[in-house]
């Protein structure tokens, strides 16, 4: 069974803290994505990566950075968390070799910044 | 640039009613892929269907059916005899790139099926 896992389902942090959200996939996918989901705004792409150590900005990269040191792992970093980063964060992976680039999603991390 | 519109923000139906969720897309590519995902209250997006731009054949899977019409750039999703378990947010999505990087989601439609 294909799997995308995220390190936490729920996370509470304080303003100014450095926050790491981890995502791991076991499907040998080249592409990995980080989205945030807010009511009424749908899914917005923060960053994506199409290969190890490669990254591209999405629609809303400000305040975020990412790291992809290994193919299976894609980390989202909030250098200094702010209250407007309270959101649901979804990780996904896909491959151009399979499934017409269908994205497979993790369960999401609901982050609250106080 | 590609775009996906789901004009219905929220829909409420009573169990056993049929319901159609609309999806309209924009793309300049001739090769593209369309998807529907379901997001139940648990939060995880679940893949429902994909279609490539060369396959306009409609599809039925149980109570679910999809109507793809290139002439109107629409990819609508119908649930027949809706059930409470169908309550979720449904997202339509479009992928232009062969490498899967240009993947755009619509804003989603929240469906509530009332008993």
Interface residues (C-beta under 8 A of the other chain):
Chain A: X31 X33 X35 X40 X41 X42 X43 X45 X48 X50 X56 X88 X90 X92 X94 X95 X96 X99 X100 X101 X102 X103 X104 X105 X106 X107 X108 X110
Chain B: X9 X33 X35 X37 X42 X43 X44 X45 X46 X47 X50 X52 X91 X93 X95 X97 X98 X99 X100 X101 X103 X105 X106 X107 X108
